């Protein structure tokens, strides 16, 4: 199906085990255990395995053998990003370094008198970018689905030492819109993902990596309606404990339609996914034509802009 269930795979027990290993033996030991866990997930998560295999075969045209190897590498990298996130947020490890392209863009956004919106995707490890960007003067609010908070966030809150971001949960009563408005009025930064939707969301079909895929209109509607500057930001894992953060030049959303911002985002995301194909962490059938309850709003973007 094309829509996402609103909840990321994983449980509290797994997080507790890795946090215990991180504290007692360090990150290298956690990585070593992860090699076996990644292999286990290939067997225990058949739907995710099938979908990510299909991604490598049909989107990147990998051979069967290369795609099988890529599935394992993908699970292993995904596990590493989760471990890295816990290690950094909880202050357990201090080995991580990062390079940042577009730091001046983010600083300019932080100085904006209207706040700004950072739009990213489930490519790489954006969650830790907020913690890495603490040297840039900006109050960061991460918008996420309410189901993603749950017990795991509650447990992580107990081990966090230096939480420098605020979480805004997306709720059915739309109360998150009020919180987003409030944060922007306070000249704060909003971080959102632009690549997932749940059933009932307003969506649009866009050509992405050579095939039509459905994207949510919500994040792009917020940027357009609130008329605040936006930028696309990514945090990709490099070798060992290095990350590469990048930001595109901020764009003023005044006089822009949501679909226009969406198409700009998709082009940006395509560039990054071609550069880091192994770090695509959407484990549902992203290019499925099954709307599964989504409210479809397709706009002939080419005709409208010509």
TATA-V392602 format. One line per field, one symbol per residue. ss: DSSP state (A for helix, B for strand, O for the rest). psi: psi as a letter, one per 40 degrees, with the letter a starting at -180 (. if undefined). Layout:
BEGIN
ss=???
psi=???
END
This chain:
BEGIN
ss=OOOOOOOOOOOAAAAAAAAAAAAAAOAAAAAAAAAAAAAAAAAAOAAAAAAAAAAAAAAOOOOAAAAAAAAAAAAAAAAAAAAAAAAAAOOOOOOOBBBBBOAAAAAAAAOOOOOBBBBBOOBBOAAAAAAAAAAOOOOBBBBBBAAAAAAAAAAAAAAOOOOOBBBBBBOOOOAAAAAAAAAAAOOOBBBBBOOOOOOOOBBBBBBBOOBBBBBBOAAAAAAAAAOOOBBBBBBBBOOOOBBBBBBOOOBOOOOOOAAAAAAAAAAAAAAAAAAOAAABOOOOOOOOOOOOOOBBOOOOAAAAAO
psi=idiieehiiiidddddddddddddeidddddddddddddddddegddddddddddddddefiiddddddddddddddddddddddddddefdifehiiihhfddddddddeieeaihhhaifhagddeddddeeehghhhhhhiiddecaddddddddehdgheihhhhhideedddddddddddefihhhiieeiiiheihiihihhfeihihiieddddddddefiiiihiihhhahbfiihiihihihheheiiddddddddddddddddddgdefhfheigdeiehdfeihhghhgdddde.
END
